[in-house]
Amino acid sequence: MSETAVPDQSADLPAQSSPVAVAEPAPADAGHRQTGGGWWHGDASESVRRNLALVGVLVALIVIGAVTKPDLYGDPAWVWNNVLSILKLASVVGVVTVGMTFVIIGGGIDLSVGAIVALAGVWCTTLATQSYGAAGMVFCALVVGLCVGLVNGVLISYGRLVPFIATLAMLVAARGLAAEISNKQTQVSTNTTINDIASNSLFGIPLLVYILALVGAAGWVLLNRTTFGRRTVAIGGNAEAARLAGINVRFQTVLLYGLSGLCCGIAAIMLTSQATSAQAAMANLYELDAIAAVIIGGTLLSGGRGTIIGSLLGVVIFATITNLFAINGLSVESQNMVKGGIIVAAVLVQQFRFKSLTQFLARNRVTSTT
């Protein structure tokens, strides 16, 4: 069989690149180089800048306290004891705030955290539970908090209820159940091990502060160094995209509310230790304090972004404001008004960032020149 010669046409064709080209990786700061701002002005450093701003707010509050009460702030021993008092004041709400941070980053909201703390506290201080000792009380509080949180998650994920409605209903139901269990009476904790948690210290620092630090560290690792944290951020950013990427959005949401309930169980033991008792009205408005701290910390209410450190700084800021108002003899009503103003300002900052302002001014300059 004769062969047919194929003429070489490579000389007539234009030069082409290789079919498989290996692109060189772009520099890590390529996006920032285009804007000319460097790493500090990029999105990667946004949480750092936000947290430094919160530290600046704390410093400003300390300066205000030093100006209004120079005699107190001139005593180093009083200052140290006051710092410990602020951290102790922030410890219980701080633990609740860690769980709330996960829920809000995941695109939800939990209005029932205060009621869950009350229910867990009342349940673990019943005579039947206290008969099992400190371990039984801790176990009861954690299980009650976890189970109620999981119920919230199931209602939202599989019952298709709006988180606001589901958790609002749980707020009413949990308070009612706590009142029913306690017969509307204050239940005294007779366990010295539980009661000593709030009064004991280690190296001069209250145990409650150590508990807050441990919960905060665990939350930071869970959010930033685990698949659970990455899935939480993905769901909060875009739940449908997360589902298409293979994430079980419903199950993840159940776990988020279960985690929030577990934090409430820990907070119930801490609050019971502080008061050496529990009642259905305890932890009143804790949900508002936790949500406010999360917002101040920079977590988006729409979900998809937030930090544990920022939320804890928000808790400390509110505790410092409370302390500042107390030492100056100001009313609680004035304190609440200031807190409300801070929350509104934080939300406005989220919606209208400084970068948007600079872009607006730049557009105006271009328009005026043309």
Backbone torsions as a table, in degrees:
resi	resn	phi	psi	omega
1	MET	NA	127.3	-174.7
2	SER	-77.4	145.9	178.8
3	GLU	-92.8	142.2	178.1
4	THR	-100.6	122.3	-178.1
5	ALA	-75.8	134.8	178.3
6	VAL	-102.9	118.5	-177.3
7	PRO	-64.9	143.7	178.9
8	ASP	-78.8	111.3	-178.2
9	GLN	-103.2	7.8	-176.8
10	SER	-63.4	-26.7	-179.1
11	ALA	-72.0	-28.3	-178.4
12	ASP	-85.4	-11.8	-176.8
13	LEU	-89.1	148.0	176.3
14	PRO	-70.1	156.6	-179.2
15	ALA	-66.8	132.7	-178.6
16	GLN	-124.1	156.1	178.4
17	SER	-80.1	164.7	179.4
18	SER	-62.0	141.6	-177.9
19	PRO	-60.1	-29.7	179.5
20	VAL	-115.5	107.4	-178.7
21	ALA	-109.2	133.0	178.6
22	VAL	-96.9	111.2	-177.2
23	ALA	-79.9	140.0	176.6
24	GLU	-73.9	137.9	-179.7
25	PRO	-64.1	138.9	179.8
26	ALA	-73.5	149.1	177.6
27	PRO	-59.9	152.0	-176.2
28	ALA	-63.7	-27.9	-178.6
29	ASP	-104.1	25.7	-176.9
30	ALA	-63.4	-42.3	-180.0
31	GLY	-63.6	-35.0	-179.0
32	HIS	-77.4	-29.4	178.9
33	ARG	-64.9	-32.1	-178.6
34	GLN	-66.6	-33.8	179.4
35	THR	-85.9	-13.8	179.4
36	GLY	74.1	13.5	-176.4
37	GLY	-97.2	-18.0	-176.4
38	GLY	76.3	-178.7	-175.9
39	TRP	-62.1	-38.7	-173.4
40	TRP	-61.1	-32.0	-177.8
41	HIS	-95.9	4.6	-179.5
42	GLY	-91.2	176.7	-178.7
43	ASP	-67.4	-27.2	-177.1
44	ALA	-63.7	-29.2	-177.7
45	SER	-100.4	9.1	-175.3
46	GLU	-62.7	-42.9	180.0
47	SER	-65.9	-35.2	178.4
48	VAL	-65.3	-45.1	179.5
49	ARG	-63.7	-39.4	-179.5
50	ARG	-66.2	-42.8	179.4
51	ASN	-67.1	-37.0	176.5
52	LEU	-65.0	-35.6	176.0
53	ALA	-64.0	-38.3	177.8
54	LEU	-66.4	-39.0	175.2
55	VAL	-62.0	-38.9	176.1
56	GLY	-61.5	-37.8	176.8
57	VAL	-64.3	-41.6	177.4
58	LEU	-60.7	-43.5	178.5
59	VAL	-62.1	-40.7	178.6
60	ALA	-62.8	-39.7	178.1
61	LEU	-65.2	-38.7	177.8
62	ILE	-64.6	-40.4	178.4
63	VAL	-63.3	-41.7	177.6
64	ILE	-61.2	-42.9	177.9
65	GLY	-63.2	-39.8	179.4
66	ALA	-67.1	-32.8	179.7
67	VAL	-75.2	-40.8	-176.9
68	THR	-79.0	-30.8	-179.5
69	LYS	-132.2	68.3	-177.7
70	PRO	-64.9	-29.4	-179.5
71	ASP	-66.2	-37.6	179.0
72	LEU	-75.0	-46.9	-177.8
73	TYR	-71.9	-9.3	175.3
74	GLY	-82.1	-7.7	179.4
75	ASP	-101.1	109.1	-177.4
76	PRO	-59.1	-37.2	-179.7
77	ALA	-64.6	-41.3	178.7
78	TRP	-66.2	-39.9	-179.8
79	VAL	-61.2	-45.0	-179.9
80	TRP	-63.6	-45.3	178.5
81	ASN	-64.2	-34.5	179.1
82	ASN	-68.9	-38.5	176.1
83	VAL	-61.7	-43.4	178.0
84	LEU	-64.4	-36.4	178.0
85	SER	-65.4	-40.2	178.8
86	ILE	-64.6	-44.9	179.6
87	LEU	-65.1	-37.7	178.0
88	LYS	-66.9	-38.7	177.2
89	LEU	-64.3	-35.1	-177.0
90	ALA	-84.2	-10.3	-169.9
91	SER	-64.7	-48.0	-175.4
92	VAL	-67.4	-49.7	178.3
93	VAL	-63.7	-32.9	179.7
94	GLY	-62.7	-41.0	178.1
95	VAL	-64.0	-42.9	177.0
96	VAL	-62.9	-37.1	-178.0
97	THR	-65.9	-33.1	177.9
98	VAL	-59.9	-47.7	177.4
99	GLY	-65.1	-38.6	178.7
100	MET	-64.2	-34.2	179.2
101	THR	-61.1	-43.9	178.7
102	PHE	-62.8	-42.7	-178.3
103	VAL	-63.2	-45.0	-177.5
104	ILE	-71.9	-38.5	175.1
105	ILE	-60.0	-35.9	178.0
106	GLY	-77.0	5.4	176.3
107	GLY	89.3	14.3	-179.1
108	GLY	-116.2	-166.8	177.4
109	ILE	-154.8	147.7	-179.4
110	ASP	-133.3	104.9	179.3
111	LEU	-90.6	0.7	-173.1
112	SER	-103.3	6.7	-172.9
113	VAL	-62.6	-41.1	178.9
114	GLY	-63.3	-41.4	178.8
115	ALA	-67.1	-35.8	177.9
116	ILE	-65.8	-41.1	176.4
117	VAL	-59.6	-44.0	180.0
118	ALA	-64.2	-45.1	-179.3
119	LEU	-63.6	-45.2	179.2
120	ALA	-63.9	-39.8	179.6
121	GLY	-66.1	-43.0	179.5
122	VAL	-66.2	-42.8	-176.7
123	TRP	-65.7	-38.4	-176.8
124	CYS	-79.3	-9.4	178.9
125	THR	-106.0	9.3	173.0
126	THR	-65.9	156.7	-178.6
127	LEU	-61.1	-37.4	-179.9
128	ALA	-64.2	-41.6	-179.4
129	THR	-72.4	-40.9	-179.2
130	GLN	-65.1	-21.1	177.9
131	SER	-67.1	-18.1	177.6
132	TYR	-89.4	1.9	176.1
133	GLY	86.2	-172.3	-176.7
134	ALA	-63.4	-40.1	-179.6
135	ALA	-63.0	-40.8	178.5
136	GLY	-65.2	-38.0	178.8
137	MET	-66.5	-44.2	179.2
138	VAL	-64.4	-44.3	-180.0
139	PHE	-61.8	-42.0	-179.8
140	CYS	-63.6	-45.7	-178.7
141	ALA	-62.5	-42.5	-178.8
142	LEU	-67.1	-42.5	-178.8
143	VAL	-67.2	-42.7	179.1
144	VAL	-62.2	-47.5	178.7
145	GLY	-60.5	-44.5	-179.6
146	LEU	-63.5	-45.3	-177.1
147	CYS	-65.2	-42.5	179.4
148	VAL	-65.3	-40.1	176.8
149	GLY	-62.4	-39.7	178.3
150	LEU	-65.8	-36.0	176.4
151	VAL	-62.1	-42.9	175.6
152	ASN	-57.3	-46.6	-178.8
153	GLY	-63.0	-39.7	179.8
154	VAL	-67.0	-42.2	179.0
155	LEU	-62.2	-37.6	-177.8
156	ILE	-78.2	-43.4	-174.9
157	SER	-78.7	-49.5	-174.0
158	TYR	-100.5	-24.1	175.2
159	GLY	-87.4	-7.4	178.2
160	ARG	58.3	32.9	175.8
161	LEU	-86.9	148.2	175.1
162	VAL	-66.9	135.0	-178.2
163	PRO	-53.3	-38.0	179.8
164	PHE	-60.4	-45.5	-177.4
165	ILE	-71.1	-44.9	-177.2
166	ALA	-62.0	-46.4	-177.6
167	THR	-75.8	-28.9	174.6
168	LEU	-65.8	-41.7	176.2
169	ALA	-63.8	-39.2	178.0
170	MET	-66.7	-33.9	177.0
171	LEU	-57.4	-48.1	-179.2
172	VAL	-67.8	-44.4	-176.3
173	ALA	-66.1	-42.7	-178.3
174	ALA	-67.5	-40.2	176.4
175	ARG	-62.6	-41.8	179.1
176	GLY	-64.6	-41.5	179.3
177	LEU	-66.6	-38.2	177.6
178	ALA	-63.5	-40.9	177.8
179	ALA	-65.9	-36.2	179.1
180	GLU	-68.4	-42.4	-179.2
181	ILE	-65.8	-42.4	-177.1
182	SER	-86.4	-2.5	-176.6
183	ASN	56.1	35.0	179.1
184	LYS	59.8	27.1	179.6
185	GLN	-116.9	157.9	174.9
186	THR	-80.7	127.0	-178.9
187	GLN	-100.0	122.5	-175.9
188	VAL	-86.7	136.1	175.9
189	SER	-88.4	120.5	-179.3
190	THR	-100.9	2.7	-178.5
191	ASN	-86.1	116.2	-176.9
192	THR	-68.5	-30.1	179.5
193	THR	-63.9	-43.8	177.7
194	ILE	-68.0	-44.1	-177.2
195	ASN	-65.7	-29.8	-177.6
196	ASP	-77.1	-11.3	-179.8
197	ILE	-60.5	-41.0	-177.3
198	ALA	-78.6	-24.9	-175.1
199	SER	-96.3	-21.4	-177.2
200	ASN	-85.1	156.0	179.5
201	SER	-134.5	159.4	175.8
202	LEU	-130.8	118.2	-175.0
203	PHE	57.9	35.2	177.1
204	GLY	82.5	-0.4	-179.2
205	ILE	-111.1	130.2	-178.4
206	PRO	-58.7	147.6	179.4
207	LEU	-63.0	-30.5	178.6
208	LEU	-60.3	-35.7	178.9
209	VAL	-68.3	-38.2	176.8
210	TYR	-64.1	-40.3	178.9
211	ILE	-62.3	-43.8	177.3
212	LEU	-61.1	-42.2	179.8
213	ALA	-63.8	-40.8	179.7
214	LEU	-66.6	-44.3	178.7
215	VAL	-64.7	-41.8	178.2
216	GLY	-63.6	-42.1	178.7
217	ALA	-65.2	-42.5	178.0
218	ALA	-63.5	-40.1	177.8
219	GLY	-65.0	-39.3	179.2
220	TRP	-63.2	-45.1	178.9
221	VAL	-63.5	-44.1	-178.4
222	LEU	-62.8	-37.1	-177.1
223	LEU	-79.9	-36.7	-170.7
224	ASN	-105.1	-14.6	-173.8
225	ARG	-127.3	12.6	-178.7
226	THR	-132.6	161.4	175.5
227	THR	-63.3	-34.3	178.5
228	PHE	-57.5	-43.9	179.6
229	GLY	-66.2	-42.0	179.6
230	ARG	-65.0	-37.7	177.5
231	ARG	-67.5	-36.3	178.0
232	THR	-62.1	-46.3	179.1
233	VAL	-64.3	-40.0	-179.6
234	ALA	-64.0	-41.6	-179.7
235	ILE	-67.4	-41.2	178.7
236	GLY	-66.7	-34.0	179.2
237	GLY	-71.9	-45.5	179.9
238	ASN	-161.8	100.0	-175.3
239	ALA	-63.6	-38.7	-178.6
240	GLU	-68.5	-42.3	176.9
241	ALA	-63.5	-38.1	177.6
242	ALA	-64.3	-39.3	178.4
243	ARG	-64.8	-42.3	179.4
244	LEU	-67.7	-24.3	177.9
245	ALA	-81.0	-2.1	175.6
246	GLY	102.1	7.0	179.4
247	ILE	-84.5	132.7	176.5
248	ASN	-78.8	91.5	-172.5
249	VAL	-63.3	-42.1	-177.9
250	ARG	-63.7	-47.7	-178.7
251	PHE	-65.3	-39.9	178.0
252	GLN	-62.5	-39.4	178.5
253	THR	-65.0	-39.9	176.4
254	VAL	-60.2	-42.9	179.8
255	LEU	-64.6	-37.1	-179.9
256	LEU	-62.2	-45.9	179.5
257	TYR	-71.3	-30.9	173.4
258	GLY	-64.1	-39.5	177.1
259	LEU	-64.4	-40.5	177.3
260	SER	-62.3	-42.7	177.6
261	GLY	-64.5	-36.7	178.3
262	LEU	-63.9	-41.7	176.5
263	CYS	-62.9	-35.7	177.1
264	CYS	-65.5	-36.3	176.6
265	GLY	-63.0	-42.1	176.8
266	ILE	-63.4	-43.8	179.6
267	ALA	-63.4	-32.0	179.6
268	ALA	-64.3	-41.3	177.5
269	ILE	-64.7	-42.1	-179.7
270	MET	-64.3	-43.5	-178.7
271	LEU	-71.2	-37.2	176.0
272	THR	-63.0	-37.6	178.0
273	SER	-65.4	-39.5	179.8
274	GLN	-65.8	-42.5	-176.3
275	ALA	-93.4	-8.5	-173.2
276	THR	51.5	28.5	179.5
277	SER	-166.3	173.5	178.0
278	ALA	-147.5	147.9	177.5
279	GLN	-151.8	166.6	-174.9
280	ALA	-67.1	-22.3	-177.3
281	ALA	-92.5	2.6	-178.7
282	MET	-69.7	159.2	179.1
283	ALA	59.7	34.8	-180.0
284	ASN	-67.5	133.2	178.9
285	LEU	63.7	19.7	175.8
286	TYR	-64.1	-29.5	179.7
287	GLU	-63.8	-38.4	179.1
288	LEU	-69.0	-40.9	178.4
289	ASP	-63.2	-41.6	-178.7
290	ALA	-68.2	-45.1	179.5
291	ILE	-62.9	-42.0	179.1
292	ALA	-62.0	-42.5	179.2
293	ALA	-64.6	-39.4	178.7
294	VAL	-63.9	-41.9	179.7
295	ILE	-66.0	-44.6	178.3
296	ILE	-59.9	-35.9	-179.5
297	GLY	-71.6	-5.1	175.4
298	GLY	100.3	3.6	178.2
299	THR	-73.5	133.0	179.5
300	LEU	-72.6	134.4	176.8
301	LEU	-65.1	-26.3	177.6
302	SER	-79.7	-9.3	177.6
303	GLY	91.8	170.2	175.2
304	GLY	94.0	-7.9	179.8
305	ARG	-154.6	139.0	178.1
306	GLY	165.8	163.4	179.8
307	THR	-136.6	147.8	176.3
308	ILE	-69.7	-41.3	-179.2
309	ILE	-61.6	-43.9	178.9
310	GLY	-61.0	-42.0	179.6
311	SER	-64.1	-41.9	179.3
312	LEU	-67.1	-36.2	175.0
313	LEU	-63.9	-36.6	176.2
314	GLY	-62.5	-39.9	177.4
315	VAL	-63.3	-44.5	-179.1
316	VAL	-64.8	-37.3	178.5
317	ILE	-61.8	-46.4	179.7
318	PHE	-66.5	-37.1	176.7
319	ALA	-66.0	-36.6	177.8
320	THR	-67.0	-39.8	176.8
321	ILE	-62.1	-44.4	177.5
322	THR	-59.1	-45.0	179.0
323	ASN	-64.1	-40.3	-179.2
324	LEU	-64.7	-41.1	178.0
325	PHE	-67.6	-35.5	-178.2
326	ALA	-67.5	-45.1	-177.2
327	ILE	-72.4	-18.5	176.9
328	ASN	-97.1	1.7	175.8
329	GLY	69.7	27.5	179.7
330	LEU	-88.0	157.7	-174.1
331	SER	-76.3	158.1	177.0
332	VAL	-66.0	-33.1	179.7
333	GLU	-62.3	-42.2	177.4
334	SER	-64.1	-39.3	178.1
335	GLN	-61.3	-43.8	-179.8
336	ASN	-65.4	-36.3	177.9
337	MET	-64.7	-41.0	178.0
338	VAL	-64.9	-42.4	177.8
339	LYS	-60.7	-42.7	178.0
340	GLY	-61.5	-41.7	177.5
341	GLY	-63.5	-37.6	179.0
342	ILE	-65.7	-40.5	179.4
343	ILE	-62.7	-46.3	179.2
344	VAL	-61.1	-43.1	179.5
345	ALA	-62.6	-39.9	-179.8
346	ALA	-65.2	-40.4	178.5
347	VAL	-66.3	-39.9	178.2
348	LEU	-63.5	-38.1	177.9
349	VAL	-63.9	-38.7	178.0
350	GLN	-62.9	-39.9	-174.6
351	GLN	-83.6	-26.0	-177.2
352	PHE	-131.6	85.9	-174.7
353	ARG	-78.9	160.2	-179.3
354	PHE	-61.4	-33.3	179.2
355	LYS	-62.4	-39.1	178.4
356	SER	-65.0	-36.2	178.5
357	LEU	-64.5	-43.3	179.8
358	THR	-65.2	-37.4	176.9
359	GLN	-65.8	-38.2	178.4
360	PHE	-63.1	-44.6	178.9
361	LEU	-65.5	-37.4	179.0
362	ALA	-64.1	-41.3	178.6
363	ARG	-63.8	-38.6	178.1
364	ASN	-64.2	-37.8	178.6
365	ARG	-66.0	-40.7	178.6
366	VAL	-63.6	-42.5	-179.3
367	THR	-64.5	-41.1	-178.1
368	SER	-68.0	-34.3	179.2
369	THR	-73.0	-31.9	-179.9
370	THR	-81.0	NA	NA
